[in-house]
Amino acid sequence: MLYPEMNEARNIMDLGGAWLFRLDDGKHSEGYADPAFFDEANLMAVPAAYNDLNEDPAFRSHCGWAYYKRSFTIPRTLASERLVLRFDAVTHYAKVYLDGELVAEHKGGFLPFEVDATGKIVPGRESELIVAVSNRIDHSTLPMGNEEGTAFFGSDNADVPSVIAAKAWRKPVNLPNFDFFNYAGIIRPVRLYTTPKEYIQDISITTEVSGNDGIVSFDVETSVPGRVSITIEDREGKTVAAGSDKLVIKDAHLWWPYPGDPYLYKATVMFGSDVYTLNVGIRTVEVNGTGFLINGKPFYFKGFGKHEDSAIHGRGFDFVLDVKDISMIHWMNANSFRTSHYPYAEEMYDLCDREGIVIIDETPAVGIGGTSEDIYKVGRFQEHHRAIIHDLIKRDRNHPSVVMWSMGNEPDVVTFPDSAYDYWHSLYEYTKTLDKQCRPVTFVCNQNNYERDRITREMDVVCINRYYGWYNLSGDMDAACYALNLELDFWEKICKPVILTEYGADTLPGFHLSVPEMFSEEFQTMYYDRINSELDKRSFIIGEHPWNFADFSTIQGPMRADGNRKGLLTRDRRPKAAAHYFRKRWGDIPSFGYKET
Ligand code: E8X
């Protein structure tokens, strides 16, 4: 799906700003609100999560539908154009009504959807847009919510009569089986864009290197049959290739991750009167033995698990924050991050293409489990998971910064039943069919029972989250390093590249101790220094991603003091001591060829 572009053939109108808003009052049919319902409405900003934008406690605890409304009028001059209404993300389920007609529904809170509104929106006449948004999470959604018991890290209610924990005595509540606040709403931009009536529907590119030349292959889908013409310009605006499908660039500049040169060409695709331009980064990605090769050289992942999370905005799109995060990534001499635990806004991938930041692109498949039964048998998420992976790859496949797909994070595979193996193995096979660039595919596992884990070892890259010294062997770094090495001895035999995709310690900024103990800044730094010393001894460890880039909001619970505090940075992006430690460490670690000597 192409990101909206304004150019000589296309236009964009932003529908963000102040909308009318109201939480469902439970007194009328769910998922629909007539205009009169907004007579008692709140003010709401779009894009943003709604949860932190009103002091009514219901805005954070709400479970169910919420409703947005705005009107707009577009210029009469657009009467001959095709009109498309696009939502970049609505979390988690959306029903879109245009002048009272249901014109779109979409499940999944982190990927775009659009509707051709030509003829439904009349240029020069006011249109009314109502969007119903559900934040409900359960065994059919990704991320997954529990349908019994408690939320992730919730108290176990063992000493509470089950009737209290049951839902019968009150309206449903969300029980996130994941460790981030269930922010919801129209969290990313809403736009109306135009194209000519005969237009470019989609573009897929693959890049190869042949000697000094770059080969860029285009697969262009058009609304009607016809010929496309393509030109590619270099940074100086000089045309360096032209054609209709496979273009060769002589003596090509390759796209290199930070601190290398992330060289981008500009491709212009023309079809009839339509035009679409996109950045092209020529680079290759492959796994070879225990190496993760970019442009044939062994890459070392220095970076983080992140979140799209900030005060006030919640999970709402914040371009200013994204620019700040890129600056802090550079400041820490990092070169990568994982989009934990959901696809991020498209704008962030564009920034990473330009800044040479490498991305592990992850689906919202987090929290799969949380039930005493076999979730792969009782869950209702499987088809949705495949749809998400399909749409994620369709959205992000042209970004040179995206080098690997993560099918999900920490599914419940504790006993590693055959049902889990069958599920993830078939999903891996399916994912491999979707990407013409054949990027590596993985999923991220936190189950320490690595000898029974038949799933992780079959991924292209082993991605493991381990908290030796925090969640287990807490505070005992000698035992933690001993246990870690026992496990690394196991992975050494598997002969796959391994990334430690999460490790970390909750840390209160300003809490200092002469003798490091948990939650102090000294402990967080010592924890990382001890673990990293062990990682440095293993050449098959090809990446280190501390959890987390920054503190972030979670559900309340006995294990969370104002959210998850494992950030190297505070939530407002101020460095803790560990951030300075990594800035120094990563400044001495090259992005390529680390541990080769
Ligand atoms: C944590 C992280 C959580 O924030 C992330 O979303 C997934 C968790 C640690 C592994 N990984 O809790 O900080 C969970 C261990 C459970 C004992």
Residues whose N, C-alpha, C, O or C-beta is under 5 A from the ligand:
A	BS01	E8X	D179 N446 Y471
